[in-house]
Amino acid sequence: MGQDQTKQQIEKGLQLYQSNQTEKALHVWMKVLEKSSDLVGRFRVLGCLVTAHSEMGRYKEMLKDYEKALFFPCKAAELVNDYGKGWSLKYRAMSQYHMAVAYRLLGHLGSAMECCEESMKIALQHGDRPLQALCLLCFADIHRSRGDLETAFPRYDSAMSIMTEIGNRLGQVQVLLGVAKCWMARKSLDKALDTIERAQDLAEEVGNKVQQQGRAVTGTGTGLGLVPCLTLLFAWLQLSQLKLHCLSEAICRSKGLQQELRAHVVRFHECVEETELYCGLCGESIGEKNSRLQALPCSHIFHLRCLQNNGTRSCPNCRRSSMKPGFV
């Protein structure tokens, strides 16, 4: 496969990926990686594959299907080892970071630390400030999970400093979430609530900007390739809001603030409805606890156990054929 055909197939994969036909896009890109003789094209398609797997793992992480959240970055790391030896440290670092996050969520803190250290080492070598910030956030989360709050706090401070420097406001929300959990672990509920309020204000500000960009893209018809990115970003923000309302709810319940508690419970359920983050079969909300999920080709998401028990060959929501389930 030569340069021109490689380029055409890469673009075909991007179009499929942007139209939510993920499995078909991955199949096209894998064929390019196996058959192309164009080194530049192979490097580009490897980036597409690693990015797609990382985003799928990130989405599963948000929905708290931690086993699949780990599967996708492991698959990305496997691709890098098989096809990118010698010229793909950037993609190795990315996959190692996402593996670290998934390992931490599964409670495998030693493996999480090893992967994060590997990712941070590469990020420092290449001056990759965004990845350095993410690794510092992951380090902080690992130390918090170990109960070592004294080590976690300065890591969060360092991550926030870089997030602010590079303008990653969504990252700042994630840092504030971690800090709030630290204050809760210390029983400093007033400080935790203050941190959560800062995170909520920032998340709403970013959410409004994302919605404005989305309306501009759909209104003008230009930059439609950004739509999947904006959709994922908005979903991440909504899930961050869910986490913030859950934390606020716990604090208000502990402090006996009944009026504020009711407000957060209402807002939590509003967020669930807005994002349609509930299983269409059992009705339980998705993203509150670790559970195995399955996304159908139509993009509707269900608990895997519910689909298995239901026994239908079509989506329970839209009735479209789902004989060959895929992953979001």
C-alpha positions in Angstrom: 0.0 0.0 0.0 1.6 3.3 -1.1 1.4 6.8 0.2 -1.8 8.0 -1.6 -3.8 4.8 -0.7 -2.5 5.0 2.9 -3.8 8.6 3.2 -7.2 7.7 1.7 -7.6 4.8 4.1 -6.6 6.9 7.1 -9.2 9.5 6.1 -11.8 6.8 5.6 -11.1 5.5 9.2 -11.5 9.1 10.6 -14.8 9.5 8.9 -16.1 6.2 10.3 -14.7 7.1 13.8 -16.4 10.5 13.7 -19.7 8.9 12.8 -19.4 6.6 15.8 -18.6 3.4 13.7 -15.6 2.7 16.0 -15.1 -1.0 15.2 -15.1 -0.4 11.4 -12.6 2.5 11.9 -10.3 0.4 13.9 -10.5 -2.4 11.3 -9.5 0.0 8.5 -6.6 1.5 10.5 -5.3 -2.0 11.4 -5.2 -2.9 7.7 -3.2 0.2 7.0 -0.8 -0.5 9.7 -0.2 -4.1 8.5 0.0 -3.3 4.7 1.3 0.2 4.3 4.9 0.8 3.2 4.6 4.6 4.0 6.4 5.2 7.3 4.8 8.6 7.8 1.4 7.1 7.2 2.1 4.2 9.5 3.1 6.7 12.3 -0.1 8.7 11.8 -2.4 5.7 11.8 -0.7 4.3 14.9 -1.5 7.6 16.5 -5.2 7.3 15.4 -5.3 3.8 16.9 -3.7 4.7 20.2 -5.8 7.8 20.6 -9.0 5.9 19.8 -8.2 3.1 22.3 -7.2 5.7 24.9 -10.5 7.6 24.5 -12.5 4.4 24.7 -10.7 3.5 27.9 -11.3 7.0 29.2 -15.0 6.8 28.5 -15.2 3.4 30.2 -13.4 4.9 33.2 -16.0 7.7 33.4 -18.8 5.1 33.3 -17.0 3.1 35.9 -16.5 -0.1 33.9 -13.0 -0.4 35.2 -12.1 -3.7 33.6 -12.8 -2.3 30.1 -11.1 1.0 31.1 -7.9 -1.1 31.6 -8.4 -3.3 28.5 -8.3 -0.4 26.0 -5.0 1.3 27.1 -3.4 -2.2 27.4 -4.5 -2.8 23.8 -2.9 0.5 22.8 0.3 -0.4 24.6 0.3 -3.7 22.7 0.0 -1.9 19.4 2.9 0.5 20.2 5.1 -2.5 21.2 4.2 -4.4 18.0 4.3 -1.6 15.4 6.0 1.4 16.8 9.4 0.3 18.1 11.9 3.1 18.1 9.7 6.1 17.1 6.6 6.1 19.2 7.5 7.1 22.8 4.7 9.7 22.8 2.1 7.0 22.3 3.8 4.7 24.8 3.6 7.4 27.4 -0.1 8.0 26.6 -1.0 4.4 26.9 1.0 3.9 30.1 -0.8 6.9 31.7 -4.2 5.5 30.9 -3.2 2.1 32.2 -2.1 3.8 35.5 -5.5 5.5 35.9 -7.3 2.2 35.3 -5.1 0.2 37.6 -5.6 2.8 40.4 -9.4 2.5 40.0 -9.2 -1.3 40.2 -7.1 -0.9 43.4 -3.8 -2.2 41.9 -1.8 0.7 43.2 1.6 -0.8 42.7 1.0 -1.4 39.0 -0.6 2.1 38.8 2.5 3.7 40.2 4.8 1.8 37.9 2.9 2.8 34.8 2.6 6.4 35.9 6.3 6.6 36.6 7.1 5.3 33.1 4.7 7.8 31.5 6.2 10.7 33.6 9.7 9.7 32.7 8.9 10.0 29.0 6.9 13.2 29.5 9.9 14.8 31.3 12.3 13.7 28.5 10.1 15.4 25.9 9.0 18.4 27.8 5.3 17.3 27.5 3.7 19.6 30.1 0.1 18.5 29.6 1.1 14.8 30.2 3.3 15.9 33.2 0.2 17.5 34.7 -1.9 14.4 34.2 0.8 12.2 35.7 1.1 14.4 38.8 -2.7 14.2 39.2 -2.5 10.4 38.9 0.4 10.3 41.4 -1.7 12.4 43.8 -4.8 10.1 43.4 -2.6 7.0 44.0 -1.2 8.5 47.2 -4.7 9.5 48.3 -5.9 6.0 47.6 -3.1 4.7 49.9 -4.2 7.1 52.6 -1.0 9.2 52.3 -2.6 12.6 52.3 0.6 14.4 53.2 2.2 13.3 49.9 -1.0 13.7 47.9 -1.6 17.4 48.6 1.7 18.7 47.1 1.2 16.5 44.1 -2.3 18.1 43.6 -0.7 21.5 44.0 1.9 20.8 41.3 -0.7 19.4 39.0 -2.9 22.4 39.5 0.0 24.8 38.8 0.7 23.1 35.4 -3.0 22.8 34.5 -3.4 26.5 35.1 -0.3 27.3 33.1 -1.5 25.4 30.0 -5.1 26.4 30.4 -6.5 22.9 31.0 -9.6 23.9 33.0 -11.2 20.4 32.8 -8.0 19.1 34.4 -8.3 21.8 37.1 -11.8 20.4 37.9 -10.3 16.9 38.3 -7.6 18.2 40.6 -10.2 20.0 42.8 -12.2 16.8 43.0 -9.2 15.0 44.4 -8.4 17.8 46.8 -12.0 17.8 48.1 -11.8 14.0 48.7 -8.6 14.6 50.7 -10.3 17.2 52.9 -13.3 14.8 53.4 -10.8 12.0 54.5 -9.5 14.5 57.0 -13.0 15.3 58.2 -12.5 19.0 57.1 -16.0 19.2 55.7 -16.1 23.0 55.3 -12.8 23.0 53.3 -14.1 20.1 51.2 -17.4 22.0 50.5 -15.5 25.1 49.5 -13.3 23.2 47.1 -16.3 21.5 45.6 -18.0 24.8 45.0 -14.9 26.1 43.2 -14.9 23.0 41.0 -18.6 23.3 40.3 -18.2 26.9 39.2 -15.3 26.0 36.9 -17.2 23.0 35.4 -20.2 25.1 34.6 -18.0 27.7 33.0 -16.3 25.1 30.8 -19.6 23.4 30.1 -21.2 26.7 28.8 -18.2 27.3 26.5 -18.4 23.7 25.1 -22.1 24.2 24.4 -21.4 27.5 22.6 -18.7 25.8 20.5 -21.1 23.0 19.7 -23.9 25.3 18.6 -21.4 27.3 16.5 -20.1 24.1 14.7 -23.6 22.7 14.0 -24.9 26.1 13.0 -22.2 26.9 10.5 -21.5 23.4 9.3 -17.7 24.0 9.6 -15.4 22.0 11.9 -17.8 19.0 12.1 -14.8 16.8 12.8 -14.8 18.5 16.3 -18.3 17.2 17.2 -17.1 13.8 18.6 -14.4 15.6 20.7 -17.0 18.1 22.0 -19.4 15.4 22.8 -16.8 13.4 24.8 -15.7 16.6 26.6 -19.3 17.5 27.5 -19.9 13.9 28.7 -16.8 14.2 30.9 -18.0 17.5 32.3 -21.4 16.0 33.1 -19.9 13.1 34.8 -17.6 15.4 36.8 -20.8 17.3 37.8 -22.3 14.0 39.0 -19.2 13.3 41.2 -19.3 16.8 42.6 -23.0 16.5 43.5 -22.4 13.1 45.1 -19.6 14.6 47.3 -21.8 17.6 48.2 -24.6 15.3 49.0 -22.4 13.3 51.5 -21.1 16.5 53.1 -24.6 18.1 53.5 -25.9 14.9 55.0 -23.0 14.8 57.5 -23.6 18.4 58.4 -27.4 18.1 58.6 -28.0 20.7 55.8 -31.4 19.3 54.7 -32.3 22.1 52.2 -28.9 21.9 50.5 -29.0 18.1 50.5 -32.3 18.1 48.6 -31.0 20.6 46.1 -27.9 18.4 45.3 -30.1 15.2 45.1 -32.4 16.9 42.6 -29.4 18.3 40.5 -27.8 14.8 40.5 -30.9 13.2 39.0 -31.2 16.1 36.5 -27.6 15.4 35.4 -28.4 11.7 35.0 -31.4 12.5 32.8 -29.5 15.0 30.7 -26.8 12.6 29.9 -29.1 9.6 29.7 -26.7 7.7 32.0 -29.0 5.0 33.1 -29.6 1.4 32.0 -32.6 1.2 29.7 -33.5 -2.2 31.1 -33.1 -2.0 34.9 -33.3 1.8 35.2 -30.3 2.1 37.5 -28.0 5.1 36.9 -24.6 4.4 35.3 -21.4 5.9 36.7 -22.0 5.6 40.4 -20.2 2.3 41.0 -18.0 -0.1 39.1 -20.1 -2.3 36.8 -19.6 -4.1 33.5 -21.3 -2.3 30.7 -22.0 -2.9 27.0 -22.5 -0.4 24.3 -24.4 -1.4 21.2 -23.7 -0.2 17.6 -26.5 2.4 18.1 -24.5 3.8 21.1 -27.1 3.0 23.7 -25.4 1.6 26.9 -26.7 -1.1 29.2 -25.4 -3.2 32.1 -23.9 -6.4 30.5 -25.9 -8.6 32.9 -29.2 -6.9 31.9 -28.5 -7.6 28.2 -27.6 -11.2 28.9 -30.7 -11.7 30.9 -32.9 -9.9 28.4 -31.9 -12.2 25.5 -33.1 -9.8 22.8 -31.2 -9.4 19.5 -32.2 -5.7 19.1 -31.6 -2.6 21.2 -34.2 -2.4 23.9 -34.3 1.4 23.4 -34.4 1.9 19.7 -35.0 -1.7 18.4 -32.1 -1.4 16.0 -30.3 -4.7 15.3 -27.6 -5.4 17.8 -26.5 -8.9 16.9 -22.8 -7.8 16.9 -22.3 -5.5 19.9 -19.4 -3.1 19.8 -17.7 -0.7 22.2 -18.2 3.0 22.5 
